[in-house]
Amino acid sequence: MSIQHIVLFDGNQRNHLLPLTATRAVADIRIGILTIKEKWEKYLNIKTDVLTQDYLQPKYSFNQNENTVFINANVLPTIQLVEEIKSLKSETALMINETTIAFQTNQQINSINNFATAFNQLNFQIATISNLQILSNPWNIFSWNGQEIKNDILLLGLKPNPEKLSSTNTLLGNEIYVEDGVSCECSVLNAKDGPIYLGKDSEIMEGCTVRGPFALGEHASLKMQAKIYGDTTIGKYSKVGGEVSNSVIFGYSNKGHDGFLGNSVIGEWCNLGADTNNSNLKNNYGKVSAWSYPEKKYINTNLQFCGLIMGDHAKAAINTQFNTGTVVGVCANVIDAGFPPKFVPDFSWGNSDVFQLEKAYEVAQRVMERRQIKLSEIDKNILKYIFDNRNK
């Protein structure tokens, strides 16, 4: 089948990725160097539309054309999966266990909520690939990040070019990929255990120590003497200092000072105050539990190392100490002394108050203006929806 049009849709696991998916479609999650949407577009060499929750849909383009193929955005693409999707017959869904991977239909779909009607009229095909990576929980993002950095290097067709860096640096290994406009001086980059990718116009200030796999997004920067361990991605326009290990920062967020961040996922427009730290290992070395939005309780991550999950526009005061497996919601402000709760709900102001919506708009606009980005009416409506539904 010739694929003419692709729509990436939020899979059934979308709610388990909250609070990260409260403000974005699953397709906009960054893991590795690229977002999921960017990965699929590279593999298929075609622009994609996105079908997401109704309150998020105004943020995304969605059209249904003839021979549209719908792909579950929770599924990370591979060459083998792309070939299997290309072989899908008309009005057929590709399944693995009880998860829909993709389907082709000419039935009219206007909302993600009317999938059920379309499914009743589809044929089903069992996927032959058994080792698919399907994002089901936020901690999958940092757990799979190192391999995804490697996959994205191949997908982008990059060639090592460490010679673009200044001779003031100490370089170990050859797998260093440098885009145009990169500034890096007097630092140690060790690519022996995995690639190091430095995005367009990014900066590594003096005295940093970096181990791969590592990806630094465009216009992002490492502050002086930062220590970065492998399997870490710092998204575009973010500023990071201190010590970071196996973490993913989506973009436009700051951890500008000393403090430890490990086995964590940080959304956009977040700020971690000076000397903020998170624990990623329990004192008894046991498995870490974390809050599940859909289950409304703490669940076992089955991980020994799990740190902080933080939604967009959240902030932490100086000297904040996050416990293992802490989940912080959208627009939450962590400001009280001592360890904050392991779950900080959306729009919390400290442990007991609510961050009022109009004030949240003001702060978001102020923060975004620093990157010459406007808080749009669409953004405001999304935040209002989250605010109005925070206790449901």
Secondary structure, 3 states (H helix, E strand, C coil): CCCCEEEEECCCCHHHHCCCCCCCCHHHCECCCCEHHHHHHHHHCCCEEEECCCCCHHHCCCCCCCCEEEEECCECCCHHHHHHHHCCCCCEEEEECCEEEEEEECCCCCCHHHHHHHHCCCEEEECCCCCCCECCCCHHHHHCHHHHHHHHHHHCCCCCCHHHCCCCCEEECCCEEECCCCEECCCEEECCCCCEEECCCCEECCCCEEECCEEECCCCEECCCCEECCCEEECCCCEECCEEECCEEEECCEECCCCEEECCEEEECCEECCCCEECCECCCCCCCEEEECCCCEEEECCCCECCEEECCCCEECCCCEECCCEEECCCCEECCCCCCCCEECCCEECCCEECCHHHHHHHHHHHHHCCCCCCCHHHHHHHHHHHHCCCC
